[in-house]
Amino acid sequence: MNSTKMCLPEEVKHIIGLGPQADSATDSDIICLKNAKRAWVKVEVTQGNAAIPDFTIFQCTDVANSLSDNKALSGNCEIWYNEDVSAADTLTRGTAAKTYSFSADLATKVCWFQLDLANCLDLANDFDCIFVTSGGSNSSNYISVNFFLDPKYAEDVLPAAITD
């Protein structure tokens, strides 16, 4: 066992991108990745209706005005998912993609996207921000989005990701 202790709040930047709410074709907050080496996006769904929830990650150039100036990711993300977290806590590795659609089964579900920034973002053209959009499956399906960033530099206070 490794004797090095990890302190998650000091080593990983966590941002709540979308608090739990009914799915209605919603966009998460935009976050800036310029101070990150890698990023993970965690999408959770409590599905109360068989309408299929789907999620897409977009890239943009800034956090202030990018919902109108965005585009699809440049490359695919690694994906892990669990279609029923009450039945098992195991994640299944999915096919790398820019989107994920859950099944129609009623359950609480989770999907993780891992972004390799050099592969997923158009950094040469200053696309260093991301957000998640939902397809608006049904108001009986509750969704949330969280971002987790691996910072470039170790600091006592990790830099903000909700500003450029």
Residue frames as a rotation matrix with the C-alpha (Angstrom) as fourth column:
MET 1
0.578 0.816 0.000 0.00
0.816 -0.578 0.000 0.00
0.000 0.000 -1.000 0.00
ASN 2
-0.114 -0.599 0.793 1.27
0.548 -0.704 -0.453 3.46
0.829 0.383 0.408 -0.90
SER 3
-0.162 -0.004 -0.987 2.13
0.969 -0.189 -0.158 5.54
-0.185 -0.982 0.034 2.17
THR 4
-0.984 -0.138 0.115 1.68
0.165 -0.949 0.268 8.82
0.072 0.283 0.956 0.27
LYS 5
-0.294 0.923 -0.250 -1.57
0.648 0.001 -0.761 10.44
-0.702 -0.386 -0.598 1.26
MET 6
-0.680 0.193 0.708 -3.72
0.575 -0.460 0.677 12.07
0.456 0.867 0.202 -1.36
CYS 7
-0.490 0.576 -0.654 -5.77
0.356 -0.553 -0.753 15.14
-0.796 -0.602 0.067 -0.49
LEU 8
-0.172 0.486 0.857 -8.41
0.976 0.200 0.083 15.39
-0.131 0.851 -0.509 -3.23
PRO 9
0.811 0.566 -0.148 -9.43
0.539 -0.821 -0.186 19.06
-0.227 0.071 -0.971 -2.66
GLU 10
0.423 -0.735 -0.530 -5.77
-0.287 -0.663 0.691 20.13
-0.859 -0.140 -0.492 -2.89
GLU 11
-0.580 -0.757 0.301 -4.87
-0.033 0.392 0.920 18.01
-0.814 0.524 -0.253 -5.91
VAL 12
-0.640 0.459 0.616 -7.99
0.763 0.286 0.580 18.03
0.090 0.841 -0.534 -8.11
LYS 13
-0.903 0.386 -0.190 -10.05
-0.361 -0.920 -0.154 21.07
-0.234 -0.071 0.970 -9.03
HIS 14
-0.595 0.781 0.187 -13.79
0.787 0.614 -0.062 20.29
-0.163 0.111 -0.980 -8.75
ILE 15
-0.894 0.388 -0.223 -16.43
-0.418 -0.903 0.101 22.47
-0.162 0.183 0.970 -10.38
ILE 16
-0.303 0.882 0.361 -20.17
0.515 0.470 -0.716 21.87
-0.802 -0.031 -0.597 -10.24
GLY 17
-0.988 -0.155 0.018 -21.16
0.086 -0.441 0.894 22.61
-0.131 0.884 0.448 -13.83
LEU 18
-0.356 0.934 -0.017 -24.84
-0.494 -0.172 0.852 21.90
0.794 0.312 0.522 -13.46
GLY 19
-0.781 0.143 0.608 -26.61
-0.566 0.251 -0.786 21.24
-0.265 -0.958 -0.115 -10.17
PRO 20
-0.821 0.481 0.308 -29.30
0.502 0.865 -0.013 18.54
-0.273 0.144 -0.951 -10.08
GLN 21
-0.433 0.722 -0.539 -32.29
-0.570 -0.683 -0.456 19.57
-0.698 0.110 0.708 -12.18
ALA 22
0.431 0.692 0.579 -34.94
0.154 0.576 -0.803 18.31
-0.889 0.435 0.141 -14.56
ASP 23
-0.602 -0.676 0.426 -33.57
0.486 0.113 0.866 17.59
-0.634 0.728 0.260 -18.04
SER 24
0.594 0.801 -0.078 -34.77
0.443 -0.406 -0.800 20.22
-0.672 0.441 -0.595 -20.49
ALA 25
0.544 -0.489 0.682 -32.10
0.732 -0.121 -0.670 20.64
0.411 0.864 0.292 -23.21
THR 26
0.978 -0.151 -0.140 -29.82
-0.005 -0.695 0.719 22.35
-0.206 -0.702 -0.681 -20.70
ASP 27
0.394 -0.915 0.082 -26.24
0.107 -0.044 -0.993 23.63
0.913 0.400 0.080 -20.98
SER 28
0.462 -0.363 -0.809 -23.78
0.887 0.163 0.433 23.34
-0.025 -0.917 0.397 -18.12
ASP 29
0.779 -0.391 -0.490 -21.61
-0.207 -0.898 0.388 26.21
-0.592 -0.201 -0.781 -17.02
ILE 30
0.784 -0.620 -0.031 -18.57
0.054 0.118 -0.992 26.81
0.618 0.776 0.126 -19.20
ILE 31
0.804 -0.590 -0.076 -15.19
0.085 -0.013 0.996 26.07
-0.588 -0.808 0.040 -17.65
CYS 32
0.665 -0.677 -0.315 -11.70
-0.694 -0.403 -0.597 27.09
0.277 0.616 -0.738 -18.73
LEU 33
0.950 -0.309 0.039 -9.02
0.287 0.918 0.273 24.40
-0.120 -0.249 0.961 -19.03
LYS 34
0.644 -0.739 0.196 -5.96
-0.234 -0.434 -0.870 26.61
0.728 0.514 -0.453 -19.59
ASN 35
-0.038 -0.667 0.744 -4.58
-0.978 -0.129 -0.165 25.65
0.206 -0.734 -0.647 -16.15
ALA 36
0.567 0.341 0.750 -5.34
-0.539 0.842 0.025 21.94
-0.623 -0.418 0.661 -16.53
LYS 37
-0.658 -0.747 -0.098 -3.35
-0.631 0.476 0.613 18.97
-0.411 0.465 -0.784 -17.85
ARG 38
-0.859 0.455 -0.235 -6.41
0.258 0.781 0.569 16.74
0.442 0.428 -0.788 -18.11
ALA 39
-0.594 0.731 0.335 -10.12
-0.803 -0.514 -0.301 16.95
-0.048 -0.448 0.893 -17.40
TRP 40
-0.884 0.460 -0.086 -12.92
0.455 0.888 0.069 14.59
0.108 0.022 -0.994 -16.46
VAL 41
-0.551 0.813 0.189 -16.62
-0.766 -0.582 0.272 15.27
0.331 0.005 0.944 -16.84
LYS 42
-0.946 0.321 -0.039 -19.03
0.302 0.832 -0.466 13.30
-0.117 -0.452 -0.884 -14.66
VAL 43
-0.526 0.850 -0.007 -22.67
-0.677 -0.414 0.609 13.22
0.515 0.325 0.793 -15.76
GLU 44
-0.947 0.299 0.115 -25.30
0.137 0.703 -0.697 11.76
-0.290 -0.645 -0.707 -13.43
VAL 45
-0.517 0.844 -0.142 -28.89
-0.571 -0.216 0.792 10.90
0.638 0.491 0.594 -14.31
THR 46
-0.783 0.504 0.364 -31.76
-0.012 0.573 -0.820 9.76
-0.622 -0.646 -0.442 -12.14
GLN 47
-0.897 0.350 -0.271 -34.07
-0.302 -0.034 0.953 8.48
0.324 0.936 0.136 -14.81
GLY 48
-0.610 0.762 0.217 -37.79
-0.129 0.175 -0.976 8.61
-0.781 -0.624 -0.009 -14.04
ASN 49
0.584 0.737 -0.341 -38.94
-0.470 -0.036 -0.882 8.42
-0.662 0.675 0.326 -17.67
ALA 50
0.388 -0.403 0.829 -37.86
0.526 0.835 0.160 6.09
-0.757 0.374 0.536 -20.49
ALA 51
0.987 -0.139 0.078 -36.90
-0.021 -0.596 -0.803 9.01
0.158 0.791 -0.591 -22.76
ILE 52
0.506 -0.856 -0.104 -33.18
0.852 0.515 -0.096 8.53
0.136 -0.040 0.990 -23.45
PRO 53
0.856 -0.292 -0.427 -30.89
-0.076 -0.887 0.455 11.14
-0.512 -0.357 -0.781 -21.87
ASP 54
0.490 -0.758 0.430 -27.92
0.852 0.312 -0.421 12.10
0.185 0.573 0.798 -24.05
PHE 55
0.738 -0.364 -0.568 -24.99
0.097 -0.776 0.623 14.42
-0.667 -0.515 -0.538 -23.44
THR 56
0.586 -0.578 0.568 -22.46
0.697 0.003 -0.717 16.15
0.413 0.816 0.405 -25.69
ILE 57
0.265 -0.597 -0.757 -19.31
0.564 -0.541 0.624 18.05
-0.782 -0.592 0.194 -24.77
PHE 58
0.799 -0.021 0.601 -18.50
0.507 -0.514 -0.692 21.18
0.323 0.858 -0.400 -26.78
GLN 59
-0.203 -0.893 -0.402 -15.36
0.933 -0.300 0.197 23.30
-0.297 -0.335 0.894 -26.91
CYS 60
0.809 0.435 0.396 -15.28
0.524 -0.838 -0.152 27.09
0.265 0.331 -0.906 -26.99
THR 61
0.029 -0.891 0.453 -12.85
0.523 -0.373 -0.767 30.01
0.852 0.259 0.455 -26.70
ASP 62
-0.815 -0.304 0.494 -13.93
-0.230 -0.611 -0.757 31.75
0.532 -0.731 0.428 -23.50
VAL 63
-0.752 0.508 -0.419 -16.25
0.658 0.552 -0.512 31.35
-0.028 -0.661 -0.750 -20.53
ALA 64
-0.679 0.450 -0.580 -18.15
-0.042 -0.812 -0.582 34.60
-0.733 -0.370 0.570 -21.05
ASN 65
0.034 0.680 -0.732 -19.68
-0.788 -0.432 -0.439 34.34
-0.615 0.592 0.521 -24.52
SER 66
-0.780 -0.594 -0.196 -19.01
-0.580 0.570 0.582 30.86
-0.234 0.568 -0.789 -25.85
LEU 67
-0.268 0.734 0.625 -22.49
0.174 0.674 -0.717 29.36
-0.948 -0.083 -0.308 -25.96
SER 68
0.803 0.540 -0.250 -22.82
-0.123 -0.260 -0.958 31.08
-0.582 0.800 -0.142 -29.35
ASP 69
0.433 -0.750 -0.499 -19.17
-0.851 -0.159 -0.500 30.54
0.296 0.642 -0.708 -30.42
ASN 70
0.003 -0.379 0.926 -18.51
-0.642 0.709 0.292 26.83
-0.767 -0.595 -0.241 -29.99
LYS 71
0.140 0.040 -0.989 -17.88
-0.881 0.461 -0.106 23.65
0.452 0.886 0.100 -31.92
ALA 72
0.953 0.196 -0.233 -17.67
-0.116 0.941 0.318 19.90
0.281 -0.276 0.919 -31.48
LEU 73
0.519 -0.810 0.273 -14.61
-0.288 0.135 0.948 18.48
-0.805 -0.570 -0.164 -29.77
SER 74
0.166 -0.575 -0.801 -11.64
-0.986 -0.109 -0.126 17.89
-0.015 0.811 -0.585 -32.08
GLY 75
-0.619 -0.406 -0.672 -11.16
-0.414 0.896 -0.160 14.31
0.667 0.180 -0.723 -30.86
ASN 76
0.368 0.799 -0.475 -12.99
-0.042 0.525 0.850 11.64
0.929 -0.293 0.226 -28.92
CYS 77
-0.063 -0.266 0.962 -12.99
-0.969 -0.216 -0.123 11.25
0.240 -0.940 -0.244 -25.12
GLU 78
-0.835 -0.126 -0.536 -12.46
0.040 0.957 -0.287 8.06
0.549 -0.260 -0.794 -23.19
ILE 79
-0.065 0.911 0.408 -15.78
-0.810 -0.287 0.511 7.02
0.582 -0.297 0.757 -21.64
TRP 80
-0.932 -0.018 -0.363 -16.78
0.187 0.832 -0.521 4.91
0.312 -0.554 -0.772 -18.63
TYR 81
-0.317 0.898 0.305 -20.37
-0.738 -0.435 0.516 4.37
0.596 -0.062 0.801 -17.56
ASN 82
-0.969 0.245 -0.041 -22.69
0.219 0.765 -0.605 2.55
-0.117 -0.595 -0.795 -15.17
GLU 83
-0.617 0.782 0.091 -26.34
-0.170 -0.245 0.955 2.20
0.769 0.573 0.283 -16.21
ASP 84
0.601 0.796 -0.067 -27.58
-0.046 0.119 0.992 1.29
0.798 -0.593 0.108 -12.70
VAL 85
-0.334 -0.851 0.406 -25.48
-0.447 -0.236 -0.863 2.44
0.830 -0.469 -0.301 -9.76
SER 86
0.158 0.436 0.886 -27.81
-0.985 0.133 0.110 0.81
-0.069 -0.890 0.451 -7.22
ALA 87
0.967 0.229 -0.109 -27.13
-0.244 0.957 -0.155 -2.64
0.069 0.176 0.982 -8.73
ALA 88
0.498 -0.867 -0.020 -23.32
0.867 0.498 0.011 -2.35
0.000 -0.022 1.000 -8.95
ASP 89
0.730 -0.308 -0.611 -20.52
-0.040 -0.911 0.411 0.15
-0.683 -0.276 -0.677 -8.45
THR 90
-0.179 -0.815 0.551 -18.46
0.584 0.363 0.726 -1.04
-0.792 0.452 0.410 -11.42
LEU 91
0.276 0.174 -0.945 -17.79
-0.571 -0.761 -0.307 1.24
-0.773 0.625 -0.111 -14.38
THR 92
0.424 -0.089 0.901 -17.75
0.647 0.726 -0.233 -0.22
-0.634 0.682 0.365 -17.91
ARG 93
-0.531 -0.649 -0.546 -15.36
-0.023 -0.632 0.774 1.21
-0.847 0.423 0.321 -20.45
GLY 94
0.591 0.795 0.135 -17.29
0.220 0.002 -0.976 2.46
-0.776 0.606 -0.174 -23.46
THR 95
0.193 -0.451 0.871 -16.29
0.979 0.033 -0.200 3.37
0.061 0.892 0.448 -26.98
ALA 96
-0.597 -0.471 -0.650 -14.41
0.514 -0.846 0.141 6.67
-0.616 -0.250 0.747 -27.15
ALA 97
-0.039 0.669 0.742 -16.72
0.929 -0.250 0.274 9.42
0.368 0.700 -0.612 -28.40
LYS 98
-0.878 -0.175 0.445 -17.78
0.088 -0.974 -0.211 13.05
0.470 -0.146 0.870 -28.04
THR 99
-0.151 0.917 0.369 -21.27
-0.870 -0.301 0.391 12.12
0.469 -0.262 0.843 -26.79
TYR 100
-0.993 -0.017 -0.113 -22.96
0.030 0.915 -0.403 9.53
0.110 -0.403 -0.908 -24.61
SER 101
-0.158 0.987 0.034 -26.57
-0.762 -0.144 0.631 8.33
0.628 0.074 0.775 -24.64
PHE 102
-0.722 -0.001 0.692 -27.89
-0.573 0.563 -0.596 6.40
-0.388 -0.827 -0.407 -21.67
SER 103
-0.874 0.479 -0.080 -30.34
0.375 0.770 0.516 3.50
0.309 0.421 -0.853 -22.10
ALA 104
-0.274 0.877 0.396 -34.10
-0.372 -0.476 0.797 3.88
0.887 0.071 0.457 -21.64
ASP 105
-0.038 0.239 -0.970 -34.07
0.677 0.720 0.151 1.79
0.735 -0.651 -0.190 -18.43
LEU 106
0.637 0.328 0.698 -35.26
-0.265 -0.757 0.597 3.61
0.724 -0.565 -0.395 -15.31
ALA 107
0.527 -0.556 -0.643 -32.34
0.837 0.470 0.280 3.83
0.147 -0.686 0.713 -12.87
THR 108
0.843 -0.436 -0.313 -29.70
-0.281 -0.855 0.436 6.13
-0.458 -0.279 -0.844 -11.45
LYS 109
0.739 -0.518 0.431 -26.78
0.672 0.510 -0.537 6.27
0.058 0.686 0.725 -13.87
VAL 110
0.541 -0.641 -0.544 -23.35
-0.179 -0.720 0.671 7.80
-0.822 -0.266 -0.504 -14.28
CYS 111
0.771 -0.419 0.480 -21.01
0.613 0.279 -0.739 8.48
0.176 0.864 0.472 -17.18
TRP 112
0.404 -0.747 -0.528 -17.40
0.115 -0.531 0.840 9.71
-0.907 -0.401 -0.128 -17.02
PHE 113
0.910 -0.279 0.306 -15.67
0.279 -0.135 -0.951 11.43
0.307 0.951 -0.045 -19.96
GLN 114
0.345 -0.865 -0.364 -11.87
0.480 -0.171 0.860 11.78
-0.807 -0.471 0.357 -19.82
LEU 115
0.997 0.021 0.075 -10.48
0.074 -0.562 -0.824 14.57
0.025 0.827 -0.562 -21.98
ASP 116
-0.004 -0.998 0.064 -6.92
0.862 0.029 0.506 14.45
-0.507 0.057 0.860 -23.23
LEU 117
0.430 0.332 -0.839 -6.74
0.117 -0.943 -0.312 18.19
-0.895 0.036 -0.445 -23.92
ALA 118
-0.494 -0.703 -0.512 -4.19
-0.457 -0.291 0.841 17.98
-0.740 0.649 -0.178 -26.76
ASN 119
-0.934 0.165 0.317 -6.40
0.337 0.703 0.627 15.45
-0.119 0.692 -0.712 -28.58
CYS 120
-0.190 0.981 -0.037 -9.87
0.951 0.175 -0.254 16.75
-0.243 -0.084 -0.966 -27.71
LEU 121
0.557 0.417 -0.718 -9.47
0.382 -0.897 -0.224 20.53
-0.737 -0.150 -0.659 -28.04
ASP 122
0.509 -0.352 0.786 -8.43
0.724 -0.319 -0.612 22.89
0.466 0.880 0.093 -30.85
LEU 123
0.478 -0.380 -0.792 -5.83
0.668 -0.428 0.609 24.56
-0.571 -0.820 0.049 -28.63
ALA 124
-0.558 -0.735 0.385 -4.03
0.800 -0.355 0.483 26.12
-0.218 0.578 0.786 -31.63
ASN 125
-0.458 0.493 0.740 -7.11
0.332 -0.678 0.656 28.30
0.825 0.546 0.146 -32.18
ASP 126
-0.855 -0.048 0.516 -7.63
-0.398 -0.576 -0.714 29.12
0.331 -0.816 0.473 -28.48
PHE 127
0.310 0.927 -0.212 -10.44
-0.490 0.346 0.800 26.62
0.815 -0.144 0.561 -27.83
ASP 128
-0.709 -0.650 -0.273 -9.53
-0.034 0.418 -0.908 25.97
0.705 -0.634 -0.319 -24.18
CYS 129
-0.634 0.601 0.487 -13.01
-0.707 -0.196 -0.679 25.95
-0.313 -0.775 0.549 -22.60
ILE 130
-0.855 0.398 -0.332 -15.73
0.148 0.801 0.580 23.29
0.497 0.447 -0.744 -22.50
PHE 131
-0.469 0.767 0.438 -19.36
-0.818 -0.190 -0.543 22.82
-0.334 -0.613 0.716 -21.56
VAL 132
-0.939 0.252 0.236 -21.85
0.285 0.951 0.117 19.97
-0.195 0.177 -0.965 -21.65
THR 133
-0.514 0.839 -0.176 -25.27
-0.856 -0.492 0.157 20.06
0.046 0.231 0.972 -23.25
SER 134
-0.660 0.400 0.636 -28.13
0.053 0.869 -0.492 17.67
-0.749 -0.292 -0.595 -22.61
GLY 135
-0.939 0.296 0.175 -30.60
0.222 0.134 0.966 16.56
0.262 0.946 -0.192 -25.24
GLY 136
-0.624 0.740 0.250 -33.62
-0.780 -0.572 -0.252 17.39
-0.044 -0.353 0.935 -23.11
SER 137
-0.929 0.167 -0.332 -34.95
0.074 0.958 0.277 13.86
0.364 0.232 -0.902 -22.66
ASN 138
0.111 0.984 -0.140 -37.81
0.438 0.077 0.896 14.45
0.892 -0.161 -0.422 -20.20
SER 139
-0.027 -0.087 0.996 -38.52
-0.616 -0.783 -0.086 16.58
0.788 -0.615 -0.032 -17.14
SER 140
0.909 0.339 0.243 -38.85
-0.403 0.561 0.723 13.39
0.108 -0.755 0.647 -15.05
ASN 141
0.539 -0.823 -0.178 -35.15
0.747 0.565 -0.351 12.69
0.390 0.056 0.919 -15.67
TYR 142
0.964 -0.247 -0.098 -32.89
-0.141 -0.789 0.598 14.58
-0.225 -0.562 -0.796 -13.26
ILE 143
0.579 -0.795 0.179 -29.37
0.616 0.282 -0.736 15.39
0.534 0.536 0.653 -14.39
SER 144
0.863 -0.440 -0.248 -26.18
-0.159 -0.702 0.694 16.94
-0.479 -0.560 -0.676 -13.00
VAL 145
0.695 -0.704 0.147 -22.72
0.366 0.171 -0.915 17.67
0.619 0.689 0.377 -14.41
ASN 146
0.834 -0.535 -0.131 -19.43
-0.074 -0.346 0.935 17.92
-0.546 -0.771 -0.328 -12.50
PHE 147
0.718 -0.692 -0.070 -15.96
-0.153 -0.060 -0.986 18.78
0.679 0.719 -0.149 -13.81
PHE 148
0.819 -0.573 0.005 -12.70
0.168 0.249 0.954 17.51
-0.548 -0.781 0.300 -12.31
LEU 149
0.843 -0.538 -0.016 -9.41
-0.269 -0.395 -0.878 19.05
0.466 0.745 -0.478 -13.43
ASP 150
0.554 -0.801 -0.228 -5.86
0.809 0.453 0.375 17.81
-0.197 -0.392 0.898 -13.04
PRO 151
0.926 -0.115 -0.359 -3.99
-0.121 -0.993 0.007 21.13
-0.357 0.037 -0.933 -12.57
LYS 152
0.690 -0.723 0.033 -0.79
0.106 0.056 -0.993 21.90
0.716 0.688 0.115 -14.48
TYR 153
-0.387 -0.860 0.334 0.92
-0.141 -0.303 -0.943 23.23
0.911 -0.412 -0.004 -11.36
ALA 154
-0.005 0.314 -0.949 0.72
0.900 0.416 0.133 22.38
0.436 -0.854 -0.284 -7.67
GLU 155
-0.534 -0.082 0.841 -0.55
-0.133 -0.975 -0.180 25.38
0.835 -0.208 0.510 -5.72
ASP 156
-0.972 0.204 -0.114 -1.96
0.138 0.105 -0.985 25.99
-0.189 -0.973 -0.130 -2.26
VAL 157
-0.034 0.974 -0.224 -5.11
-0.135 -0.227 -0.964 27.42
-0.990 -0.002 0.139 -3.85
LEU 158
-0.468 -0.117 0.876 -5.97
0.746 0.479 0.462 25.94
-0.474 0.870 -0.137 -7.24
PRO 159
-0.946 0.046 -0.321 -6.78
-0.175 -0.906 0.385 28.59
-0.273 0.420 0.865 -9.87
ALA 160
-0.056 0.998 -0.042 -10.38
-0.356 -0.060 -0.932 29.31
-0.933 -0.037 0.359 -10.81
ALA 161
-0.841 -0.138 0.523 -11.78
0.384 0.528 0.757 27.51
-0.380 0.838 -0.392 -13.85
ILE 162
0.159 0.972 0.174 -14.96
0.913 -0.077 -0.401 29.56
-0.377 0.223 -0.899 -14.19
THR 163
0.742 -0.065 -0.667 -13.01
-0.228 -0.960 -0.160 32.59
-0.630 0.271 -0.728 -15.45
ASP 164
0.898 -0.431 0.089 -10.59
0.225 0.276 -0.935 32.85
0.378 0.859 0.344 -18.39
